[in-house]
Amino acid sequence: MNPLHRTFSLAGIRTVPLRGLGALASRLYIYLSGFLAVFLMAAYVSPADFGQYSIYQSVLEMALVVGTLGSALLFSRNAASVPPGVRRGDVVRTLAIGLPLAVVLIAVILTLQRTAVGDLPFVLILATLAVFAFVNLRLAYSRGLGFSGLLNLEAGIRSTVLVLGVAVLATLSFELHVTHLLLINLLAFLVVGVASMHAGWAAGPPRGSALLGLASQGSATVYSVLMFLLRKSDLLVVAFFMPLGYVGAFKIAFLLAEAPSQFVQAFLYTKTRAMLGSDASNFDDSQLQLAKYSFLLGCVLFAALVVVISVAAPLLKVGRQALEIFLCIAPYFLLRTYTVHHEMLLALKTPMSTLGYWAMAEVALRLLSYVVIVAVFPGKPHYVFFLAAFSELVLFEVRMHALLGFFPLVRLVRGSSTKQS
């Protein structure tokens, strides 16, 4: 039995599910190990090498979207259907089509970033991508079956391997460069890949030819690319016109600011089966209250993170700049702790084409915000998150009203259980 699925009870106290607590504990482990990994690299690696590694990591994450044809969501949606809507042939076909496209994408992005293509770091990125894509699809399928333990732990496992590798080399007074970091990172993905093959920790689709429609995978790819551009591409954007030292500081600030919404998301992964069986158009007060409590939890976490980065800043080569960036982007990510529940439910229940249209609107808003901020505040691209916190909240409320018939904030404030017309 997966330990994250167990429950316990005490006399006079109702049964308490450990599943959600396990998800939050795993996310805490992920961020503690992730923070330690980033801080170690920022302390022992030159700002230029750390910034270059951050670019490689962002390129890898974007290439993953194309390499899997954005199909992680489709694997989760169809895993629990009877009979299963995903087969082993879907994995093979998806990777056979997606990975070559992802290789081309990596080459194009690195060329635009004025980074070498065809050297050892490039080869290491491609090898890591192949492992990452396979593991991603396997864990997505497991999520659809209700098994999210390894999914919530894999990033922490990778960070732990990175911490150990950097610590050992630093202890030996070995001069660390970006190639060494990429080698350790590949080893980390291989460790997770081995773990994902354990029958008790993850599951793979049954044998058979591909069942997913290529059209649906095409829509999923477009949607996933748009969501990456919205949620994960900021580092690549600022890397086009900012020095590598700034990129490293932005990486640290972004990782910290994103943490509270990731805690909420990890908990909601355990609710995937319930979300798949729910009616997205029938939001009750408990679901709205969950969003509210998630926001309050986010406030507490952000207060703690301000202390963490304030203490850590003097120890890091880019610490002072990272603290400034963190304070600017915190309001946007605090908002994310409120909206993530509704966004995840819609992603599981709404047609891909509909999701894509709204995602395009969000991306357009973000790009417009960058144009405005770069024109008015050159050298301060992180100010874009001030605009994003307002504009994306408005778009979120409008989208919810268009799809479900009510404004979540209005309904939450009024405490009404009826839809707003």
Secondary structure, 3 states (H helix, E strand, C coil): CCHHHCEEEECCEEEEEHHHHHHHHHHHHHHHHHHHHHHHHHHHCCHHHHHHHHHHHHHHHHHHHHHCCCCHHHHHHHHCCCCCCCCHHHHHHHHHHHHHHHHHHHHHHHHHCCCCCCCHHHHHHHHHHHHHHHHHHHHHHHHHCCCCHHHHHHHHHHHHHHHHHHHHHHHCCCCCCHHHHHHHHHHHHHHHHHHHCCCCCCCCCCCCCCCCCHHHHHHHHHHHHHHHHHHCCHHHHHHCCCCHHHHHHHHHHHHHHHHHHHHHHHHHHCCHHHHHCCCCCCCCHHHHHHHHHHHHHHHHHHHHHHHHHHHHHHHCCCHHHHHHHHHHHHHHHHHHHHHHHHHHHHHHHCCHHHHHHHHHHHHHHHHHHHHHHHHHCCCCHHHHHHHHHHHHHHHHHHHHHHHHCCCHHHHHHHCCCCCCC
